[in-house]
């Protein structure tokens, strides 16, 4: 087989995939959304660059999500919410967050992330303190000992609490 025939056979397979990918990632289909809430005295802002699906009320297919934590001292902490996303085939984006009672009465932010599917790994959870330090992300832990045991026990309660859902309602021009 000549190189030209080889390339032509691969091009026939690659071209439709390239066309599909360009439709999925088209800039016109993506928008920045801004959601704000609070946990204790900390203002929480989530900026999400997601597929602009007007039929879907909750953020789906977000390729970027930024978290801004701002306390009363005007101290601002910025974090990439997807920085801990494992390099598996699943891609999750934050769909909701809950302000929960953390260890020693210090609040945590409990995140629910999903990829839009219906499977065991389609929804994962993560925990962060109000200083922007990760406690865990899915099965990966960043704390040990008693704090890990506490979070493990509390998760069964946290996922039942009222959550703040990130909705596709407020477009944000400033990133």
N, C-alpha and C positions, 0 to 999 in steps of 0.2 A: 504494500500500500504506500503510495507516495504521501509526502507531507501535505500536499494540497488536498487530497482526498480525506486524509485524517482530519485536517482542520475543518473542512466542509461538513463532515459528519458531526463534529462537536459543535459547530456553529448552529446547526439545525436544532440541537438540544438546548444550547445556551441562549439563543435569541429569545424564545418565549419566556424563559425565566427572567431574563433581563427586562423584558417588557413588563412582566408582572411586578418585579421589584421596583421599577420606576413608578408604577401606579401606586404601590403601597407607600413608598417614601416620598411621594410628590409633595413639594413644599406647600402647595395650595391646600392640601388635605390636613396640614398640621397647624396647630395654634397654641399659643401660650395661654394658660389659664391660671388665675390667682385665687387662692382660697385662704381665708384668715379665720383664726379662732384663738383661744387663749387657754392656758393651763396655769392655774394659780396666778402669779403676777407676770407671767411670761407670755408675750404675744407671739403666736406661731403663724408664719406665713409659708405657704407651699406654692411654689411656682412649678407648673407642669407643662411640658411641651408634648402635646398629645394629638392623636388623630382627632380631627374636628368632626365628630359624629353627633349631629344634633338630636338624633333619636336616642342616644345613650346619655343618660343623666350623670352617670358616674364616670370618672376618668378611665379610659381604656387605652391601651397601646401608647404609653408614654415613653418616649426615648430619652427624655431628660426630666429630672425632678430635683428641685432645689428646696432646701429647708432653711428658713431664716428664723432664728430665735432671738427675741429682743426683750430684755428685762427692763425694769423701771430705771436702772442706771444708764439706760440707752446703750448697754453693751449688746453688740450684735454678733451672733455666731452663724456662720453659713456652712451648710453641709450638703454634700451630694447624696440624695436619698438612695440612689442606685449604686453607690460605690462598693457596696458589699455583695452585690448581686453575683452569685456563683456563675462560673463560665459553663453552665449546662445549657441544654437546648431551650429550656424554659426561660422566658423573660418576664419578670414580674414588675408591676408598677403599683405604687401606693394608692389604695382605693379609699381607705379611711384611717383615722387615727383616734385614739382615746387617751384622755388624761387619766392616769391610774395612780393609786397609792403605791409608792415604791418602798423599798426597804428603809427603815428608820424614818418613816413619814416624809421622805423626799419623793416628790412625784416623778413618774416616768411618762414617756410618750410611748404608747403601744400601737404599732402600725399593723394594719392588715394589707397584704399585697396580693395581687392576683394577676393571672395572665389571660383571663377570660375563658379558660377551659373548665372542664368538669372532671378533675382527676385528683389523685392523692397529693401531687406536688403542684397543683394549679393555684393553691392559696397557701401562702406562708405568712409568718408573723415575725416582727422585729421589735426590739425594745431599746430606747435611748433615754438618757437622763436629760434634764433641762439645761445642761451645759453642753449638749451636743455629743456626749460620749456614748458610743454604742455599747449595749449590754449583750445583745445577741441579735443575730440575723439568720432566720430559718434555723438550721442545725448548727450553725457556727457560733461559738461562744467567745466573748471577749472579757468575761469575768469568771471567777472560779469560787469554789467553796460555798459559803452560806448564801451569798447573793445569788448565785446560780440556782441553788435549791429553792430559794424564796421565789424567784421568777418562775421556775418550773411549776411550783405549786399554784401560784397566783394566776397563771395563764388560763387555767380552767374557769376562773371567775372573770378575768378581764375581757375575754372575748364575748361575754354575755352583756357587758355594760354598754350604755348608749355611746355610739361612736359619732364622730364628725366625718361625714362623707365628702370627699373631694369631688365637687361637681363641675360640669362643663358650663358654668354660668357667667363667670367674670373673666373676660379676656384681659390680658395684661400686656401693655405695650412695652413697659420697662422691664428688662430682664436683669 
